[in-house]
């Protein structure tokens, strides 16, 4: 059995570029991986034996989860883990991932100390839990198989495992968050399935500013709000959702056909689509004062912005041009921080789960 001595891996957060809410009604949504990542560093403190525990230290939450060999045996023999009466969602998700990793045995993880850090703000619609689940699923997949890299088959297994963990965190997840954290780049979703995935050349890397309104949000409440609006005005809302679907199609087409020489015209087209989609989300009443202030602040500096995710709080994103030294960007970030919003300069189309380093005992 090949035993891992040290390992490092990371997975990105996600941003919905367009198509939120209409995706719930069978339309397409386009999401991108962003350069804010969860990182896992694991090292084995001693060679495997039955008394050494397995530990996960979560810096963002200031807590440690410890699993003993007795716990591991119980976890692997208990059925229906998703329905267990454990309230703590993180412990429940860790147990589930341990139980469903095919071929995982106690010696694979005994004595492993795992440090998890993350740049992804929690509960902001940026896929923090999926990024965590993907990292942990990838860790278990790699240690159980003793492999030096993640094959396509491994990635598919990791994505499925992380989706099941996401059902613990979010009830009925759409699958966007785990798919983006796993595969990275750009992902198109329709009716719960990935219908397209694509990457762009690095010359087409698009910088953005992600802005956290710092207003907590409940996705389910916003989904109910849109459903009630649709119940009251079904023809209008359905027509607007069809328009969002056209926006998604044009967004994908613009990205796929762009060349390094046509970046300015790409940004111009995407800005139109961003503003159109935001306008419809405003019409769906998932906007609020904070989100509207972010979009207005961006507009004052000549940028286009939209809500990303469910709305009602959470984040907006602002598309930047290619000129990263643009002083307008500094002015924008300054305006936003004066208004007490938290900005994260990042970029679109980043890599998915990545095994950065691995070393085995010889
Ligand atoms: O903010 P988030 O990541 O929870 O995004 C929700 C997106 C919705 O379309 C509103 C709901 C969904 O499940 O797709």
Boltz pocket constraint, residues with backbone or C-beta under 6 A from the ligand:
constraints:
  - pocket:
      binder: B
      contacts: [[A, 16], [A, 19], [A, 20], [A, 21], [A, 22], [A, 23], [A, 24], [A, 124], [A, 125], [A, 126], [A, 127], [A, 172], [A, 173], [A, 174], [A, 219], [A, 222], [A, 223], [A, 308], [A, 309], [A, 310], [A, 311], [A, 314]]
      max_distance: 6.0
